[in-house]
Amino acid sequence: MRVDVNGRTESVRGGTLADLIDELGFDADSVATALDGVFVPRADRAAIPMRDGAKVEVLSPMQGG
């Protein structure tokens, strides 16, 4: 299936939001996620099914001062 991840089209195998995070190589413990503009808590990712055309945002915290 094809999904939009951070503004780029990606081909992924499907499954859940947690599967997508793993498949694309993100560090699941250190990113925040949103699906179609709605924040998804880390604990809920495994229960969120992916669908073709979904818009996913994966955000990493920034460090610095």
Predicted model as a PDB file, atoms N, CA, C, CB and O in Angstrom, pLDDT in the B-factor column:
MODEL        1                                                                  
ATOM      1  N   MET A   1       0.838  -1.168   0.000  1.00 95.00           N  
ATOM      2  CA  MET A   1       0.000   0.000   0.000  1.00 95.00           C  
ATOM      3  C   MET A   1       0.885   1.232   0.000  1.00 95.00           C  
ATOM      4  CB  MET A   1      -0.954  -0.003   1.204  1.00 95.00           C  
ATOM      5  O   MET A   1       2.054   1.174   0.379  1.00 95.00           O  
ATOM      6  N   ARG A   2       0.316   2.341  -0.427  1.00 97.00           N  
ATOM      7  CA  ARG A   2       1.071   3.584  -0.484  1.00 97.00           C  
ATOM      8  C   ARG A   2       0.485   4.556   0.541  1.00 97.00           C  
ATOM      9  CB  ARG A   2       1.043   4.195  -1.922  1.00 97.00           C  
ATOM     10  O   ARG A   2      -0.725   4.771   0.607  1.00 97.00           O  
ATOM     11  N   VAL A   3       1.385   5.135   1.333  1.00 97.00           N  
ATOM     12  CA  VAL A   3       0.985   6.116   2.333  1.00 97.00           C  
ATOM     13  C   VAL A   3       1.911   7.319   2.230  1.00 97.00           C  
ATOM     14  CB  VAL A   3       1.017   5.508   3.767  1.00 97.00           C  
ATOM     15  O   VAL A   3       3.022   7.224   1.707  1.00 97.00           O  
ATOM     16  N   ASP A   4       1.440   8.438   2.731  1.00 98.00           N  
ATOM     17  CA  ASP A   4       2.230   9.670   2.772  1.00 98.00           C  
ATOM     18  C   ASP A   4       2.861   9.763   4.153  1.00 98.00           C  
ATOM     19  CB  ASP A   4       1.348  10.940   2.459  1.00 98.00           C  
ATOM     20  O   ASP A   4       2.147   9.855   5.152  1.00 98.00           O  
ATOM     21  N   VAL A   5       4.193   9.740   4.225  1.00 97.00           N  
ATOM     22  CA  VAL A   5       4.899   9.833   5.499  1.00 97.00           C  
ATOM     23  C   VAL A   5       5.772  11.075   5.469  1.00 97.00           C  
ATOM     24  CB  VAL A   5       5.752   8.553   5.776  1.00 97.00           C  
ATOM     25  O   VAL A   5       6.725  11.159   4.694  1.00 97.00           O  
ATOM     26  N   ASN A   6       5.444  12.024   6.307  1.00 97.00           N  
ATOM     27  CA  ASN A   6       6.176  13.294   6.386  1.00 97.00           C  
ATOM     28  C   ASN A   6       6.292  13.950   5.010  1.00 97.00           C  
ATOM     29  CB  ASN A   6       7.576  13.069   6.980  1.00 97.00           C  
ATOM     30  O   ASN A   6       7.330  14.518   4.671  1.00 97.00           O  
ATOM     31  N   GLY A   7       5.223  13.865   4.226  1.00 97.00           N  
ATOM     32  CA  GLY A   7       5.187  14.527   2.932  1.00 97.00           C  
ATOM     33  C   GLY A   7       5.786  13.735   1.781  1.00 97.00           C  
ATOM     34  O   GLY A   7       5.821  14.220   0.650  1.00 97.00           O  
ATOM     35  N   ARG A   8       6.260  12.517   2.054  1.00 97.00           N  
ATOM     36  CA  ARG A   8       6.819  11.657   0.998  1.00 97.00           C  
ATOM     37  C   ARG A   8       5.952  10.419   0.840  1.00 97.00           C  
ATOM     38  CB  ARG A   8       8.288  11.254   1.321  1.00 97.00           C  
ATOM     39  O   ARG A   8       5.489   9.850   1.828  1.00 97.00           O  
ATOM     40  N   THR A   9       5.734  10.009  -0.382  1.00 97.00           N  
ATOM     41  CA  THR A   9       4.978   8.789  -0.626  1.00 97.00           C  
ATOM     42  C   THR A   9       5.884   7.586  -0.393  1.00 97.00           C  
ATOM     43  CB  THR A   9       4.396   8.774  -2.066  1.00 97.00           C  
ATOM     44  O   THR A   9       6.982   7.499  -0.943  1.00 97.00           O  
ATOM     45  N   GLU A  10       5.405   6.667   0.427  1.00 96.00           N  
ATOM     46  CA  GLU A  10       6.153   5.448   0.749  1.00 96.00           C  
ATOM     47  C   GLU A  10       5.290   4.235   0.428  1.00 96.00           C  
ATOM     48  CB  GLU A  10       6.588   5.433   2.247  1.00 96.00           C  
ATOM     49  O   GLU A  10       4.075   4.260   0.622  1.00 96.00           O  
ATOM     50  N   SER A  11       5.914   3.189  -0.056  1.00 95.00           N  
ATOM     51  CA  SER A  11       5.237   1.910  -0.250  1.00 95.00           C  
ATOM     52  C   SER A  11       5.566   1.032   0.947  1.00 95.00           C  
ATOM     53  CB  SER A  11       5.666   1.223  -1.600  1.00 95.00           C  
ATOM     54  O   SER A  11       6.731   0.753   1.230  1.00 95.00           O  
ATOM     55  N   VAL A  12       4.523   0.601   1.643  1.00 94.00           N  
ATOM     56  CA  VAL A  12       4.722  -0.221   2.835  1.00 94.00           C  
ATOM     57  C   VAL A  12       3.856  -1.463   2.728  1.00 94.00           C  
ATOM     58  CB  VAL A  12       4.389   0.574   4.130  1.00 94.00           C  
ATOM     59  O   VAL A  12       2.946  -1.523   1.901  1.00 94.00           O  
ATOM     60  N   ARG A  13       4.139  -2.451   3.562  1.00 92.00           N  
ATOM     61  CA  ARG A  13       3.419  -3.724   3.500  1.00 92.00           C  
ATOM     62  C   ARG A  13       2.050  -3.677   4.145  1.00 92.00           C  
ATOM     63  CB  ARG A  13       4.226  -4.791   4.151  1.00 92.00           C  
ATOM     64  O   ARG A  13       1.220  -4.549   3.890  1.00 92.00           O  
ATOM     65  N   GLY A  14       1.799  -2.688   4.966  1.00 81.00           N  
ATOM     66  CA  GLY A  14       0.492  -2.617   5.605  1.00 81.00           C  
ATOM     67  C   GLY A  14       0.571  -2.954   7.061  1.00 81.00           C  
ATOM     68  O   GLY A  14       1.611  -2.757   7.689  1.00 81.00           O  
ATOM     69  N   GLY A  15      -0.492  -3.452   7.609  1.00 94.00           N  
ATOM     70  CA  GLY A  15      -0.536  -3.761   9.029  1.00 94.00           C  
ATOM     71  C   GLY A  15      -0.992  -2.568   9.827  1.00 94.00           C  
ATOM     72  O   GLY A  15      -2.010  -1.946   9.523  1.00 94.00           O  
ATOM     73  N   THR A  16      -0.224  -2.257  10.856  1.00 97.00           N  
ATOM     74  CA  THR A  16      -0.621  -1.193  11.771  1.00 97.00           C  
ATOM     75  C   THR A  16       0.358  -0.023  11.707  1.00 97.00           C  
ATOM     76  CB  THR A  16      -0.712  -1.728  13.205  1.00 97.00           C  
ATOM     77  O   THR A  16       1.385  -0.085  11.032  1.00 97.00           O  
ATOM     78  N   LEU A  17       0.014   1.036  12.420  1.00 97.00           N  
ATOM     79  CA  LEU A  17       0.934   2.178  12.502  1.00 97.00           C  
ATOM     80  C   LEU A  17       2.251   1.746  13.142  1.00 97.00           C  
ATOM     81  CB  LEU A  17       0.296   3.341  13.310  1.00 97.00           C  
ATOM     82  O   LEU A  17       3.315   2.208  12.729  1.00 97.00           O  
ATOM     83  N   ALA A  18       2.199   0.876  14.135  1.00 97.00           N  
ATOM     84  CA  ALA A  18       3.426   0.367  14.762  1.00 97.00           C  
ATOM     85  C   ALA A  18       4.275  -0.386  13.742  1.00 97.00           C  
ATOM     86  CB  ALA A  18       3.086  -0.554  15.955  1.00 97.00           C  
ATOM     87  O   ALA A  18       5.498  -0.244  13.737  1.00 97.00           O  
ATOM     88  N   ASP A  19       3.648  -1.183  12.880  1.00 97.00           N  
ATOM     89  CA  ASP A  19       4.385  -1.911  11.844  1.00 97.00           C  
ATOM     90  C   ASP A  19       5.064  -0.934  10.885  1.00 97.00           C  
ATOM     91  CB  ASP A  19       3.440  -2.855  11.066  1.00 97.00           C  
ATOM     92  O   ASP A  19       6.216  -1.136  10.500  1.00 97.00           O  
ATOM     93  N   LEU A  20       4.355   0.115  10.504  1.00 96.00           N  
ATOM     94  CA  LEU A  20       4.916   1.113   9.591  1.00 96.00           C  
ATOM     95  C   LEU A  20       6.143   1.783  10.207  1.00 96.00           C  
ATOM     96  CB  LEU A  20       3.857   2.173   9.233  1.00 96.00           C  
ATOM     97  O   LEU A  20       7.155   1.967   9.530  1.00 96.00           O  
ATOM     98  N   ILE A  21       6.058   2.146  11.486  1.00 96.00           N  
ATOM     99  CA  ILE A  21       7.186   2.789  12.170  1.00 96.00           C  
ATOM    100  C   ILE A  21       8.405   1.870  12.133  1.00 96.00           C  
ATOM    101  CB  ILE A  21       6.815   3.142  13.639  1.00 96.00           C  
ATOM    102  O   ILE A  21       9.515   2.314  11.840  1.00 96.00           O  
ATOM    103  N   ASP A  22       8.195   0.597  12.429  1.00 96.00           N  
ATOM    104  CA  ASP A  22       9.299  -0.371  12.392  1.00 96.00           C  
ATOM    105  C   ASP A  22       9.821  -0.555  10.978  1.00 96.00           C  
ATOM    106  CB  ASP A  22       8.849  -1.720  12.958  1.00 96.00           C  
ATOM    107  O   ASP A  22      11.033  -0.545  10.762  1.00 96.00           O  
ATOM    108  N   GLU A  23       8.932  -0.721  10.014  1.00 96.00           N  
ATOM    109  CA  GLU A  23       9.324  -0.985   8.628  1.00 96.00           C  
ATOM    110  C   GLU A  23      10.167   0.150   8.053  1.00 96.00           C  
ATOM    111  CB  GLU A  23       8.086  -1.201   7.762  1.00 96.00           C  
ATOM    112  O   GLU A  23      11.099  -0.095   7.287  1.00 96.00           O  
ATOM    113  N   LEU A  24       9.843   1.386   8.417  1.00 96.00           N  
ATOM    114  CA  LEU A  24      10.570   2.528   7.869  1.00 96.00           C  
ATOM    115  C   LEU A  24      11.801   2.894   8.691  1.00 96.00           C  
ATOM    116  CB  LEU A  24       9.654   3.721   7.778  1.00 96.00           C  
ATOM    117  O   LEU A  24      12.513   3.843   8.362  1.00 96.00           O  
ATOM    118  N   GLY A  25      12.052   2.141   9.760  1.00 95.00           N  
ATOM    119  CA  GLY A  25      13.292   2.315  10.510  1.00 95.00           C  
ATOM    120  C   GLY A  25      13.309   3.435  11.534  1.00 95.00           C  
ATOM    121  O   GLY A  25      14.378   3.869  11.963  1.00 95.00           O  
ATOM    122  N   PHE A  26      12.140   3.904  11.928  1.00 95.00           N  
ATOM    123  CA  PHE A  26      12.093   4.919  12.976  1.00 95.00           C  
ATOM    124  C   PHE A  26      12.296   4.254  14.332  1.00 95.00           C  
ATOM    125  CB  PHE A  26      10.749   5.694  12.941  1.00 95.00           C  
ATOM    126  O   PHE A  26      11.940   3.091  14.518  1.00 95.00           O  
ATOM    127  N   ASP A  27      12.872   5.001  15.284  1.00 94.00           N  
ATOM    128  CA  ASP A  27      13.007   4.526  16.656  1.00 94.00           C  
ATOM    129  C   ASP A  27      11.672   4.756  17.360  1.00 94.00           C  
ATOM    130  CB  ASP A  27      14.184   5.254  17.405  1.00 94.00           C  
ATOM    131  O   ASP A  27      11.361   5.877  17.761  1.00 94.00           O  
ATOM    132  N   ALA A  28      10.901   3.708  17.505  1.00 94.00           N  
ATOM    133  CA  ALA A  28       9.528   3.817  18.009  1.00 94.00           C  
ATOM    134  C   ALA A  28       9.434   4.475  19.373  1.00 94.00           C  
ATOM    135  CB  ALA A  28       8.905   2.461  18.078  1.00 94.00           C  
ATOM    136  O   ALA A  28       8.430   5.113  19.690  1.00 94.00           O  
ATOM    137  N   ASP A  29      10.473   4.324  20.183  1.00 94.00           N  
ATOM    138  CA  ASP A  29      10.421   4.876  21.538  1.00 94.00           C  
ATOM    139  C   ASP A  29      10.715   6.366  21.592  1.00 94.00           C  
ATOM    140  CB  ASP A  29      11.391   4.151  22.418  1.00 94.00           C  
ATOM    141  O   ASP A  29      10.482   7.001  22.621  1.00 94.00           O  
ATOM    142  N   SER A  30      11.221   6.937  20.506  1.00 94.00           N  
ATOM    143  CA  SER A  30      11.619   8.346  20.586  1.00 94.00           C  
ATOM    144  C   SER A  30      10.951   9.228  19.539  1.00 94.00           C  
ATOM    145  CB  SER A  30      13.108   8.458  20.445  1.00 94.00           C  
ATOM    146  O   SER A  30      11.445  10.315  19.237  1.00 94.00           O  
ATOM    147  N   VAL A  31       9.844   8.774  18.990  1.00 96.00           N  
ATOM    148  CA  VAL A  31       9.124   9.619  18.029  1.00 96.00           C  
ATOM    149  C   VAL A  31       7.676   9.787  18.475  1.00 96.00           C  
ATOM    150  CB  VAL A  31       9.186   9.012  16.600  1.00 96.00           C  
ATOM    151  O   VAL A  31       7.129   8.967  19.213  1.00 96.00           O  
ATOM    152  N   ALA A  32       7.079  10.870  18.003  1.00 96.00           N  
ATOM    153  CA  ALA A  32       5.645  11.098  18.169  1.00 96.00           C  
ATOM    154  C   ALA A  32       5.004  10.871  16.806  1.00 96.00           C  
ATOM    155  CB  ALA A  32       5.338  12.551  18.724  1.00 96.00           C  
ATOM    156  O   ALA A  32       5.632  11.088  15.770  1.00 96.00           O  
ATOM    157  N   THR A  33       3.743  10.431  16.815  1.00 97.00           N  
ATOM    158  CA  THR A  33       3.090  10.125  15.544  1.00 97.00           C  
ATOM    159  C   THR A  33       1.701  10.749  15.471  1.00 97.00           C  
ATOM    160  CB  THR A  33       2.995   8.613  15.346  1.00 97.00           C  
ATOM    161  O   THR A  33       1.027  10.967  16.478  1.00 97.00           O  
ATOM    162  N   ALA A  34       1.308  11.027  14.227  1.00 98.00           N  
ATOM    163  CA  ALA A  34      -0.053  11.473  13.951  1.00 98.00           C  
ATOM    164  C   ALA A  34      -0.518  10.766  12.686  1.00 98.00           C  
ATOM    165  CB  ALA A  34      -0.132  13.036  13.796  1.00 98.00           C  
ATOM    166  O   ALA A  34       0.263  10.541  11.762  1.00 98.00           O  
ATOM    167  N   LEU A  35      -1.780  10.424  12.658  1.00 97.00           N  
ATOM    168  CA  LEU A  35      -2.384   9.787  11.494  1.00 97.00           C  
ATOM    169  C   LEU A  35      -3.534  10.665  11.027  1.00 97.00           C  
ATOM    170  CB  LEU A  35      -2.874   8.336  11.821  1.00 97.00           C  
ATOM    171  O   LEU A  35      -4.478  10.919  11.775  1.00 97.00           O  
ATOM    172  N   ASP A  36      -3.450  11.116   9.804  1.00 97.00           N  
ATOM    173  CA  ASP A  36      -4.465  12.002   9.224  1.00 97.00           C  
ATOM    174  C   ASP A  36      -4.741  13.200  10.131  1.00 97.00           C  
ATOM    175  CB  ASP A  36      -5.765  11.227   8.972  1.00 97.00           C  
ATOM    176  O   ASP A  36      -5.887  13.614  10.303  1.00 97.00           O  
ATOM    177  N   GLY A  37      -3.673  13.748  10.706  1.00 96.00           N  
ATOM    178  CA  GLY A  37      -3.775  14.958  11.503  1.00 96.00           C  
ATOM    179  C   GLY A  37      -4.169  14.770  12.952  1.00 96.00           C  
ATOM    180  O   GLY A  37      -4.354  15.748  13.677  1.00 96.00           O  
ATOM    181  N   VAL A  38      -4.302  13.520  13.386  1.00 97.00           N  
ATOM    182  CA  VAL A  38      -4.706  13.241  14.766  1.00 97.00           C  
ATOM    183  C   VAL A  38      -3.552  12.540  15.484  1.00 97.00           C  
ATOM    184  CB  VAL A  38      -6.006  12.364  14.810  1.00 97.00           C  
ATOM    185  O   VAL A  38      -3.059  11.510  15.022  1.00 97.00           O  
ATOM    186  N   PHE A  39      -3.122  13.109  16.623  1.00 97.00           N  
ATOM    187  CA  PHE A  39      -2.051  12.513  17.420  1.00 97.00           C  
ATOM    188  C   PHE A  39      -2.416  11.084  17.821  1.00 97.00           C  
ATOM    189  CB  PHE A  39      -1.769  13.368  18.674  1.00 97.00           C  
ATOM    190  O   PHE A  39      -3.541  10.814  18.242  1.00 97.00           O  
ATOM    191  N   VAL A  40      -1.439  10.168  17.683  1.00 97.00           N  
ATOM    192  CA  VAL A  40      -1.635   8.768  18.092  1.00 97.00           C  
ATOM    193  C   VAL A  40      -0.609   8.455  19.181  1.00 97.00           C  
ATOM    194  CB  VAL A  40      -1.487   7.773  16.863  1.00 97.00           C  
ATOM    195  O   VAL A  40       0.590   8.439  18.904  1.00 97.00           O  
ATOM    196  N   PRO A  41      -1.057   8.205  20.414  1.00 97.00           N  
ATOM    197  CA  PRO A  41      -0.126   7.847  21.479  1.00 97.00           C  
ATOM    198  C   PRO A  41       0.615   6.548  21.155  1.00 97.00           C  
ATOM    199  CB  PRO A  41      -0.871   7.710  22.810  1.00 97.00           C  
ATOM    200  O   PRO A  41       0.085   5.664  20.482  1.00 97.00           O  
ATOM    201  N   ARG A  42       1.842   6.454  21.645  1.00 96.00           N  
ATOM    202  CA  ARG A  42       2.679   5.271  21.394  1.00 96.00           C  
ATOM    203  C   ARG A  42       1.943   3.982  21.751  1.00 96.00           C  
ATOM    204  CB  ARG A  42       3.987   5.363  22.192  1.00 96.00           C  
ATOM    205  O   ARG A  42       2.016   3.006  21.006  1.00 96.00           O  
ATOM    206  N   ALA A  43       1.249   3.967  22.861  1.00 97.00           N  
ATOM    207  CA  ALA A  43       0.562   2.760  23.326  1.00 97.00           C  
ATOM    208  C   ALA A  43      -0.554   2.316  22.386  1.00 97.00           C  
ATOM    209  CB  ALA A  43      -0.007   2.992  24.704  1.00 97.00           C  
ATOM    210  O   ALA A  43      -0.967   1.157  22.428  1.00 97.00           O  
ATOM    211  N   ASP A  44      -1.045   3.214  21.544  1.00 98.00           N  
ATOM    212  CA  ASP A  44      -2.160   2.883  20.648  1.00 98.00           C  
ATOM    213  C   ASP A  44      -1.715   2.491  19.234  1.00 98.00           C  
ATOM    214  CB  ASP A  44      -3.103   4.058  20.561  1.00 98.00           C  
ATOM    215  O   ASP A  44      -2.542   2.036  18.444  1.00 98.00           O  
ATOM    216  N   ARG A  45      -0.446   2.652  18.901  1.00 97.00           N  
ATOM    217  CA  ARG A  45       0.005   2.431  17.516  1.00 97.00           C  
ATOM    218  C   ARG A  45      -0.281   1.028  17.004  1.00 97.00           C  
ATOM    219  CB  ARG A  45       1.482   2.700  17.412  1.00 97.00           C  
ATOM    220  O   ARG A  45      -0.633   0.853  15.838  1.00 97.00           O  
ATOM    221  N   ALA A  46      -0.134   0.036  17.857  1.00 97.00           N  
ATOM    222  CA  ALA A  46      -0.318  -1.354  17.413  1.00 97.00           C  
ATOM    223  C   ALA A  46      -1.776  -1.668  17.105  1.00 97.00           C  
ATOM    224  CB  ALA A  46       0.196  -2.317  18.474  1.00 97.00           C  
ATOM    225  O   ALA A  46      -2.067  -2.673  16.457  1.00 97.00           O  
ATOM    226  N   ALA A  47      -2.688  -0.827  17.558  1.00 97.00           N  
ATOM    227  CA  ALA A  47      -4.120  -1.062  17.334  1.00 97.00           C  
ATOM    228  C   ALA A  47      -4.668  -0.215  16.189  1.00 97.00           C  
ATOM    229  CB  ALA A  47      -4.904  -0.771  18.607  1.00 97.00           C  
ATOM    230  O   ALA A  47      -5.857  -0.296  15.878  1.00 97.00           O  
ATOM    231  N   ILE A  48      -3.819   0.596  15.558  1.00 96.00           N  
ATOM    232  CA  ILE A  48      -4.278   1.488  14.498  1.00 96.00           C  
ATOM    233  C   ILE A  48      -3.941   0.877  13.139  1.00 96.00           C  
ATOM    234  CB  ILE A  48      -3.638   2.897  14.643  1.00 96.00           C  
ATOM    235  O   ILE A  48      -2.774   0.856  12.749  1.00 96.00           O  
ATOM    236  N   PRO A  49      -4.948   0.378  12.408  1.00 96.00           N  
ATOM    237  CA  PRO A  49      -4.662  -0.212  11.092  1.00 96.00           C  
ATOM    238  C   PRO A  49      -4.305   0.859  10.064  1.00 96.00           C  
ATOM    239  CB  PRO A  49      -5.867  -1.025  10.600  1.00 96.00           C  
ATOM    240  O   PRO A  49      -4.830   1.972  10.099  1.00 96.00           O  
ATOM    241  N   MET A  50      -3.421   0.511   9.165  1.00 95.00           N  
ATOM    242  CA  MET A  50      -3.048   1.428   8.086  1.00 95.00           C  
ATOM    243  C   MET A  50      -3.955   1.182   6.888  1.00 95.00           C  
ATOM    244  CB  MET A  50      -1.551   1.253   7.689  1.00 95.00           C  
ATOM    245  O   MET A  50      -4.449   0.074   6.677  1.00 95.00           O  
ATOM    246  N   ARG A  51      -4.159   2.223   6.122  1.00 95.00           N  
ATOM    247  CA  ARG A  51      -4.960   2.103   4.899  1.00 95.00           C  
ATOM    248  C   ARG A  51      -4.241   2.863   3.792  1.00 95.00           C  
ATOM    249  CB  ARG A  51      -6.422   2.653   5.107  1.00 95.00           C  
ATOM    250  O   ARG A  51      -3.465   3.785   4.045  1.00 95.00           O  
ATOM    251  N   ASP A  52      -4.517   2.457   2.576  1.00 96.00           N  
ATOM    252  CA  ASP A  52      -3.915   3.105   1.419  1.00 96.00           C  
ATOM    253  C   ASP A  52      -4.293   4.582   1.414  1.00 96.00           C  
ATOM    254  CB  ASP A  52      -4.362   2.419   0.105  1.00 96.00           C  
ATOM    255  O   ASP A  52      -5.459   4.922   1.612  1.00 96.00           O  
ATOM    256  N   GLY A  53      -3.333   5.449   1.191  1.00 97.00           N  
ATOM    257  CA  GLY A  53      -3.573   6.887   1.125  1.00 97.00           C  
ATOM    258  C   GLY A  53      -3.518   7.610   2.453  1.00 97.00           C  
ATOM    259  O   GLY A  53      -3.744   8.819   2.498  1.00 97.00           O  
ATOM    260  N   ALA A  54      -3.223   6.903   3.548  1.00 97.00           N  
ATOM    261  CA  ALA A  54      -3.151   7.547   4.862  1.00 97.00           C  
ATOM    262  C   ALA A  54      -2.021   8.572   4.883  1.00 97.00           C  
ATOM    263  CB  ALA A  54      -2.945   6.493   5.978  1.00 97.00           C  
ATOM    264  O   ALA A  54      -1.016   8.433   4.186  1.00 97.00           O  
ATOM    265  N   LYS A  55      -2.214   9.595   5.695  1.00 98.00           N  
ATOM    266  CA  LYS A  55      -1.178  10.621   5.877  1.00 98.00           C  
ATOM    267  C   LYS A  55      -0.617  10.481   7.288  1.00 98.00           C  
ATOM    268  CB  LYS A  55      -1.752  12.070   5.638  1.00 98.00           C  
ATOM    269  O   LYS A  55      -1.328  10.678   8.273  1.00 98.00           O  
ATOM    270  N   VAL A  56       0.664  10.141   7.372  1.00 98.00           N  
ATOM    271  CA  VAL A  56       1.324   9.876   8.638  1.00 98.00           C  
ATOM    272  C   VAL A  56       2.404  10.931   8.878  1.00 98.00           C  
ATOM    273  CB  VAL A  56       1.931   8.452   8.654  1.00 98.00           C  
ATOM    274  O   VAL A  56       3.178  11.261   7.979  1.00 98.00           O  
ATOM    275  N   GLU A  57       2.440  11.443  10.079  1.00 98.00           N  
ATOM    276  CA  GLU A  57       3.521  12.342  10.497  1.00 98.00           C  
ATOM    277  C   GLU A  57       4.302  11.619  11.586  1.00 98.00           C  
ATOM    278  CB  GLU A  57       2.967  13.740  11.011  1.00 98.00           C  
ATOM    279  O   GLU A  57       3.722  11.100  12.540  1.00 98.00           O  
ATOM    280  N   VAL A  58       5.619  11.589  11.433  1.00 97.00           N  
ATOM    281  CA  VAL A  58       6.503  11.006  12.434  1.00 97.00           C  
ATOM    282  C   VAL A  58       7.482  12.105  12.837  1.00 97.00           C  
ATOM    283  CB  VAL A  58       7.254   9.718  11.885  1.00 97.00           C  
ATOM    284  O   VAL A  58       8.271  12.585  12.022  1.00 97.00           O  
ATOM    285  N   LEU A  59       7.418  12.488  14.090  1.00 95.00           N  
ATOM    286  CA  LEU A  59       8.200  13.627  14.565  1.00 95.00           C  
ATOM    287  C   LEU A  59       9.207  13.179  15.610  1.00 95.00           C  
ATOM    288  CB  LEU A  59       7.281  14.714  15.143  1.00 95.00           C  
ATOM    289  O   LEU A  59       8.880  12.426  16.527  1.00 95.00           O  
ATOM    290  N   SER A  60      10.444  13.655  15.457  1.00 88.00           N  
ATOM    291  CA  SER A  60      11.491  13.375  16.432  1.00 88.00           C  
ATOM    292  C   SER A  60      11.737  14.626  17.260  1.00 88.00           C  
ATOM    293  CB  SER A  60      12.799  12.905  15.735  1.00 88.00           C  
ATOM    294  O   SER A  60      11.687  15.736  16.731  1.00 88.00           O  
ATOM    295  N   PRO A  61      12.002  14.462  18.552  1.00 79.00           N  
ATOM    296  CA  PRO A  61      12.296  15.640  19.374  1.00 79.00           C  
ATOM    297  C   PRO A  61      13.620  16.259  18.961  1.00 79.00           C  
ATOM    298  CB  PRO A  61      12.327  15.268  20.868  1.00 79.00           C  
ATOM    299  O   PRO A  61      14.529  15.568  18.501  1.00 79.00           O  
ATOM    300  N   MET A  62      13.716  17.566  19.129  1.00 73.00           N  
ATOM    301  CA  MET A  62      14.969  18.265  18.815  1.00 73.00           C  
ATOM    302  C   MET A  62      15.686  18.564  20.119  1.00 73.00           C  
ATOM    303  CB  MET A  62      14.709  19.584  18.004  1.00 73.00           C  
ATOM    304  O   MET A  62      15.057  18.853  21.136  1.00 73.00           O  
ATOM    305  N   GLN A  63      17.007  18.491  20.077  1.00 69.00           N  
ATOM    306  CA  GLN A  63      17.803  18.826  21.249  1.00 69.00           C  
ATOM    307  C   GLN A  63      18.561  20.106  20.977  1.00 69.00           C  
ATOM    308  CB  GLN A  63      18.771  17.679  21.615  1.00 69.00           C  
ATOM    309  O   GLN A  63      18.767  20.494  19.827  1.00 69.00           O  
ATOM    310  N   GLY A  64      18.958  20.731  22.009  1.00 73.00           N  
ATOM    311  CA  GLY A  64      19.739  21.950  21.842  1.00 73.00           C  
ATOM    312  C   GLY A  64      19.256  23.011  22.795  1.00 73.00           C  
ATOM    313  O   GLY A  64      18.318  22.786  23.560  1.00 73.00           O  
ATOM    314  N   GLY A  65      19.867  24.129  22.758  1.00 65.00           N  
ATOM    315  CA  GLY A  65      19.472  25.166  23.690  1.00 65.00           C  
ATOM    316  C   GLY A  65      19.368  26.504  23.066  1.00 65.00           C  
ATOM    317  O   GLY A  65      19.041  27.477  23.744  1.00 65.00           O  
TER     318      GLY A  65                                                      
ENDMDL                                                                          
END                                                                             
